[in-house]
Amino acid sequence: MRTYHMETAIRRDGTIRLPQEVASQFHEHRVRITVIDVETLQQDRLKIFQDMTTHYQNISDEPDLDIEDIYEQRVQRHDRDTMLA
């Protein structure tokens, strides 16, 4: 399985234009597409950020998860390894 990350536009007729170097590799291939509406994200970035912050501040079903402690350990170690998996 190969993964490609690109930004493109969906046309009025529903077609999605791919860069030629990617499109030439696909001939009736089945692909999985995740659509992220960038324009929606750009409309109210502050609200999205506030919603995410509120969501993570309200984590209460994992009593052994202490976000502040995790970040304090991260600062003390001076690295950027994966802390949550």
Beta strands, then each sheet from edge to edge (+ up, - down):
end
